[in-house]
């Protein structure tokens, strides 16, 4: 009996900690089933997207970084502020985003297309007038291109800094190429196909970017966090600072966040690396399909 308990106890502990970590970040449902049939899968089963999106710790950092970058476009931020309940149910929004990423990364083409259609359907009513008097529409290919560029760049940057594997430049380019498929299916025109094109796409948006009043409210809300408990708040603080460290100096300046390169290099990045390894012990990336 004691031998069996000693054998099973570590497994039960890992399962319990796995659930607690996932629940703490809003992942309260099991991930969608994986499609490992290359003829049915939406993304290549041996592609880079499955490597990047399957590693939870850098996805948390990259997801936060993406939110902060997206806030810098006043039309994108107007849609979020006027048509979402992000302050009332932030973890619910995270779960919706996680499900979308899960279905498009690991699902069949049919599941991915259904998930894309749901997003486009929700976007149908996300339209109005921004604070500059200009109209916005969440399904506008131009705004979709901004959101896509922010998400793709931050997910990739976070993985290359904190991910389990070291991606080559060719693999990084292939990740951007894979994400371009999703971008086109969402209605974007001529999405970037390489890291260089992705960086250029972000720079083309720079003249349009500024921190609106709604953006400042969202920045403060996301930076403050909604987690409870001393340890959870400390972990969240570290993840937020790690996400800031991914941003370019000009992005931080627009966001109104002070750049701290020395603190990032000497404390934030090493501490986040340790945190990512610890989380990965209990929430490991799914096995690769070859």
Protein Blocks (a to p, Z undefined) as FASTA:
>chain_A
ZZmmmmmmmmmmmmmmmmmmmmmnopabccddddfbfklpmbdfkbmklmmmmmmklmmm
mmmmmmmmmmmpmklmmmmmmmccklmmmmlmmmmmmmmmmmmmmmcfklmmmmmmmmmm
mmmmmgcddfkopacdfklmklmmmmmmmmmmmmmmmmmmmmmbdcdfklmmmmmmmmmm
mmmmnopahiafbfklmmmmmmmmmmmgccdfklmmmmmmmmnopaecjklmmmmmmmmm
mmmmmpcfklmmmnopacdfklmmmmmmmmmmmmmmmmmmmmccddddZZ
